[in-house]
Amino acid sequence: MNLEAYLKEQLAERQTAGLMRTRDTFHSPQKASRLIHNQPCINFSSNDYLGLANDSRVAKEMMQAIKSHGVGSGASHLTSGHHVSHQALEEALAEFTGRESALLFSSGYMANMGVICALMKKGDAIFHDRLNHVSLLEAGLLSGAQSRRFPHLDYETLARRLSQCEVEKRLVVTDGVFSMDGDQADLSRLSSLCQTHQAWLMVDDAHGLGVLGQQGAGSAESFHLSQDELPILMGTLGKAFGTAGAFVAGSKQLIETLIQLSKTYTYTTAMPPSIAQATLVSLGIIQSEPWRRDHLASLMERFRTGCQSRGITVMPSVTPIQPLIVGNLEQTVNICETLRRSGCWVSAIRPPTVPKGTSRIRVTLTAEHQCADVDTLLVELEKAMELYHVAAG
Ligand SMILES: *Cc1c(COP(=O)(O)O)cnc(C)c1O
């Protein structure tokens, strides 16, 4: 088969289905107001929830770390790439999450692959929430274990399936906060369910970490779940932490097992030490500046009340992810483009990222937004929705 002919056909199919994705190039750092094609816009589509991706203290630490430690780590952790900055960050993250140990990965995608493939294999059973992040689902497939998806947040079905499942080694995996819906898993319920059925519980807290909990330690903190109650905790550093990378936290034995068996840990270059060093500063800010979470909460409240008073239905979400379901794909794209033209940068989320018929505008808020930004968004949103006659919800 001719490669270029094949590629052309594949792309044409995607184009016809209206699913072609494009990248927009920004000309300014990740922050609340940005330049796109040299036009200013308010950015409602980043995961930089606490506004740390462009924090001067974090940036300064990174520059200093580059001066002292150089740029690249030069090797994987098990050869000669494990730097004292990595070690310090792992220890700090373990303490922050109330776990014995933590292990850094280069990305959240790799962390999920690494954990699931190290723990599960052919003959084992994995239970996924239907709306789990794609990296978890893909990791399940790669592991060779039998993967099953239960309906979103339907823990009764999960309980029934667990009690019917004869497989000895069972892993229940869920997002802490669902990335495209903004709702939360009921981790108390999942944790006791897993204890009853002797299944292992893994939570991907990419969107909860930094945002939820008094200290910002995420879903585990907000549900007060100890290491025994939630043994496998994964978090990312590229979202609320504003840097890059990810980690897994849990018992010493879990971490030792991952060091021994995770291929995405072993066979990849360690993240630059400067990123680890900068992340230590982010972590300090997350803990010492709770006003960021408070401000975020008041923005969410403002946005939700504003939507309600305009008859725009938002999905039930207590997180900075505030999606508006439009349903129809074309309408979603049109509304999104109208908003962008009026200076509000939002994302249109479409299949296959979300199920067919649930295309949505995904609004994310960050601690960098002002109340006036939210007000502007509400006004423009109402106009755009009216233009396309959408009664959202
Ligand atoms: C972003 C995300 C990941 C991937 O993390 P990266 O560090 O960006 O690779 C994994 N899980 C969830 C739920 C995410 O939102």
The ligand as an SDF file (V2000), in Angstrom:
LIG
                    3D

 15 15  0  0  0  0  0  0  0  0999 V2000
   -3.7740   15.5060   31.3380 C   0  0  0  0  0  0  0  0  0  0  0  0
   -4.1670   14.1790   31.8470 C   0  0  0  0  0  0  0  0  0  0  0  0
   -3.2960   13.1030   31.8310 C   0  0  0  0  0  0  0  0  0  0  0  0
   -1.9750   13.1620   31.1210 C   0  0  0  0  0  0  0  0  0  0  0  0
   -1.0670   13.9270   31.8200 O   0  0  0  0  0  0  0  0  0  0  0  0
    0.1800   14.5520   31.0220 P   0  0  0  0  0  0  0  0  0  0  0  0
    1.1540   14.8590   32.0710 O   0  0  0  0  0  0  0  0  0  0  0  0
   -0.3480   15.7450   30.3280 O   0  0  0  0  0  0  0  0  0  0  0  0
    0.6460   13.4800   30.0820 O   0  0  0  0  0  0  0  0  0  0  0  0
   -3.6870   11.9400   32.4340 C   0  0  0  0  0  0  0  0  0  0  0  0
   -4.8960   11.8240   33.0120 N   0  0  0  0  0  0  0  0  0  0  0  0
   -5.7840   12.8320   33.0210 C   0  0  0  0  0  0  0  0  0  0  0  0
   -7.1070   12.6450   33.6760 C   0  0  0  0  0  0  0  0  0  0  0  0
   -5.4500   14.0460   32.4280 C   0  0  0  0  0  0  0  0  0  0  0  0
   -6.3250   15.0310   32.4020 O   0  0  0  0  0  0  0  0  0  0  0  0
  1  2  1  0
  2  3  1  0
  2 14  2  0
  3  4  1  0
  3 10  2  0
  4  5  1  0
  5  6  1  0
  6  7  2  0
  6  8  1  0
  6  9  1  0
 10 11  1  0
 11 12  2  0
 12 13  1  0
 12 14  1  0
 14 15  1  0
M  END
$$$$
